[in-house]
């Protein structure tokens, strides 16, 4: 057992399973802001933290990857980002015993270079990004990200800024909303869904997440046996648009060469094809050299224990000091 485990009893215990369950408890305490860490060991091996090294976790969430890095190398320093003030507040309490080694920053990961400058930090020795949404964000009905519990149509990761999902739906035209659902959700029935959502809005029948799901189901029909819920892709698409997730990722990828030092590694865990495609393209050009031709995926054992892991893809690349050849991946 590591010193970190002894210093932080209970910090590494297994949390409840990931999303899309009907039997989860509502989130009522920020201290429980935690979820099962996906591909924990693979990311630790990729980053290989060393004593005195400085590393960035740009998606702190429940802290699983940050904790794993410190467990392997307690003398490393971590700068942990999260745009969600609830996650940051929970982290301050949970990580108090290692506060001298972890610096918490409430900011989107697109601002990583700017925030490191404010901390007087140049390039770092490694960077981790887990692009999945945290379980507490999905499980908390007040966040409005899930159709499994009734809540406001919000979907913001930072509820202190930006427009809500309902405001976005109100602002967009039928065609603009359909484009969002098609492009970010890969939903072929996007135009029917968008018209149904806007019709519900005009009829003053769109107030909660369950109202939004009903509008989607009216357009495409109920869930088929063995299929995903008909609202899944549309909810994902609207959430991505509300939070500017792909724009944030593109900004992060563009800044990486100025963030990670020569010889350092960037490890990015994605959960849907649009994200993975952006990461693949970024890592296929200088100054990056991917460590594997194909993305790493979770083991069957991990997928059986944590359903959230099933769609995960991990891409890792090393920052080279000189020219590197483009690498083809799948």
N, C-alpha and C positions, 0 to 999 in steps of 0.2 A: 504494500500500500504506500502511495506517495505521501510526501509531506503536505501537499495541497489537499489531499483527501482528509488527512488528519486535521488540518486547519479549518476545513469547511465541511463539517459532518452533514451528510444528507444531500450535499450539493450535486452529486453525480448519480443519484438514484434514478431509476427509470421512471419517466413520467407516463401519463396516460397516452393511449394510442392517438394517432393522427385523426384527421377530419373525416367528415361524412359518416358519422355515427349518430344514431338516434338516442344513445344512452349516456352521452357525456354530461357532466355537470356544468352548469353555467359558471363563468369566471367571476368571482366576487372579490378576489384578493390579488393585488399586484405581486405579492410575494410568490404566487404560483405561476408567474409568467415563465413557462418552461414548456419544452416539447422534445420529442425524441430526436436526437441529433443524427442526421443522415450522413452515411459514409464517413463517420468520425475518424476511423483508423486510417482510411485511405488519404484523407486530407492531412492528417498529422504526418504520415510518411512523405507526402508530397512537399510539405513545407519544411520538414526536418529542422525544427527550431534549435538554435544553439545558444549557449550562455552569452548574455550580453547583446543578443540580437534584438532588433526592433521589428515587430510584425503588426499588420493591420487586419482586423476583422471588420469589414465594412457593413456587415449585416449581423449585429450581435444577437438580436432576438432573445432566445432563452439562454444564450451564453455557452452552448455546448462545445462549439469549436474553440472558442477562447480558452475555456477550462481545459480542454483536451491538450492544447498546446502548452499551457502552463504546467499541466500534470507531467508531461514529458520533459519539459525544461523549465523549472521554477525560476531560473535566473534570467529568463527572457522578459521583454517588455512588450505589452500589447496596447495598441490604440484601438478602441472598439467604438464603432459607429452604429447608431440606430436613429432613424427619423421619428420613431414613436416615443413620446415622452413617458408613456406608461412602462415601456421596456427599460428605459434609462433609469427610472425611479426604482423599479424592482432590482435592477443590476447594482445600484449604489448600495443597497442593503446586503445583497447576497455576496458581493465581492469586496465588502469592507475589509476583511482580513488580508486581502492582496491588493489593496488600493495603491500601494507604492509601485506595483507592477502593471496595473491596468489604468489607462486613461480613458474615460468615457466621454464621448462627443455626441450630442444630439444634433444630427445633421443628415441630410441625404447623402448617399455615397457618391453622388456626382460631384460633391464639394470636397472630396478627400484631399486633393492637392492643396486647395485653399486652406483647409483646416489644419493640415500638417504644417503649412507655413506659419500659421498662427501659433503653433506649438513649438516652433523652432526646429522642426524635424525635416531633414532632407529626404533622400531616398531610403526606403525601408528594405529589410531583408526578405520579406515575403508578404503576400496578401491573400486573404480568404474572402470569398463572397458566396453566400448561400441565398439564392434568389427566391426560395420558397417563402410563402407567407407563414408567419408563426401561428402555431395552433391556438394560442390564446386570442389572437386577432380574429381568427375564423370562428372560434367557439363562443366568443362574447357576442350575444345578440345585439348589444348596443353599438357594435362596430358596423353592423349591417352588411357583412361580407358573405354570409352564408344564408341559404334559403331553408336551413334546417330548424331555425328558430326565428320567431318574429321579432323584428327590430326596425329601426329607421333605415331608410335607403341612403346610407352614408358611404361606406366603403373606404374612407380615407385612412391611410396608415398614420398620419398625423392629423388628429381631429382638431388641432388648433389653427390649421391653415388650409387654404384651398377650397374648391367647391365640392359639394357632396355629389353622390351619384344621382340623386334626384334633381339637383340643380343642373347637372350635366345633361340629363335626359330632357329637361325642360328647355335648355338652351339649344340643343342640336335639332336640326330638321329631321324628318323621317329618313331621308337619304343619308344624312351624315351619321345618324345613329345606326343605320343598317351597315354602313361602311365600317364603323367601329366594331360591331358584332362579328362581321365577316373577317376583317383583317386580324383582330386580336383574339377571336374565339374560334376561327376556322369553322364558322357556322354557315352552312349553305342555305339555310332557311332564314337568313338574316333580314330580308326585306319584310317577310310576313311577320316576323317577331317584332321588328321595329314599329310597324304599323299598329300592331296590337298593343304594344307598350304605350305609344303616343295616344291611341284611342282611350286607353284606361286613364291616362293623365288628363285628357280633355274632359273625361266624364267624372273627374274628381274621385277616381277609384284607385289611385296609386299613392298609398301612404306608407306601407311597410314592405319589408322584404317578401313576405308571403303574398302580398298584392302583386309585386313584381313577378314572382314565380307564376302566379295564376295567369297573368297576362301572357307570359311566354307559353305556358301549357295550352292556353286557348288557341295559340297560333300553330302549334306543332303537335298537339296531342299528348297524352300521358306517357309515362315511361314504359318502355317495352321490357318484357321479361329478360333479365340478364344484361340490360343496357344501362347506360349512365342516365342520371336524371336529365330531363330535357332542358332544365335551366342552367346546367353546369357551364356550358361554353359561353352563354350570354353573360352570366354573372362574372366569369373570369374576364371577359372582354371589357365589360364596363369598369371593373376594378382596375384593370391595367390602364385604361384611359384616365380614370379619376386620378391615379397616382403618377401618371406619366412614366410608368415603369420601364418601357423600352427606351424612351429618351434618356432616362436616368442611367440605364445600362450602357447606352451608346456613349454618354459623357464619361462614365467610369472607364470604359475600354480605351477611349481616346487619351485619357490622362495617365493610364498605367505606365507607359514608358518613362514618364517623369516622376513616378511614385516608387517603382520597384528598382532596386539597385542591380548592377551587373551581377549575374550569377544567382539572383533571387528568383523565386517562383511565385506565380500567380495561380491560384486554384479557384475555379469558379464552378459552382454547382447549380445547374438549371433544371427546371421541371416542365418546360414546354418548348416546343420546337422553335418558336420565334426567338426566344432567348438563346437557345443553343446555337442557332444559326449565326447570330451576331458574335457570340464568343468564338466560334469556329473560324469565322472570317478574320477576326482581330488577331487570333493566334497563328494565322497562316502566313503572316508577313513579318518582316524585321520590326523590332529586334527580338522577336519571339521564336523559340524552338519548342514545339509541343513535345512532351515527354512520351506520348503514345500516339499512334496513328488514329486510333478510334477512341471515343470517350470511354471512360471507365463507368461501369454500372454497378449497382449494389448486388450483393450476393443473394441467392435464393433465400438463405436463412434470414438475412436482414429484411427482405421484402415480406416474408412470412410474419415477422415480429412487428413490422412497422409498415402499414399500407402506404404511408406517405412516400416511402422510398421507391415505389415501383416505377415512377416516371423519371427518376433522377438520372442525370448525366453529369459526370465530372470531367472537366477539361483542365489540364495542368500544362503550363508552359514556363520555360526558363528564359529569363532575359539575358540575351547574349551581348557581349561588348562589341562584337563586330558584325559584318554582314552574315545573314543566315538565309538558307534556301527556304522557299515556301514549302509547306507540308500539306499533303492532302489527307483529309480525314473523312469520316462518314458520320 
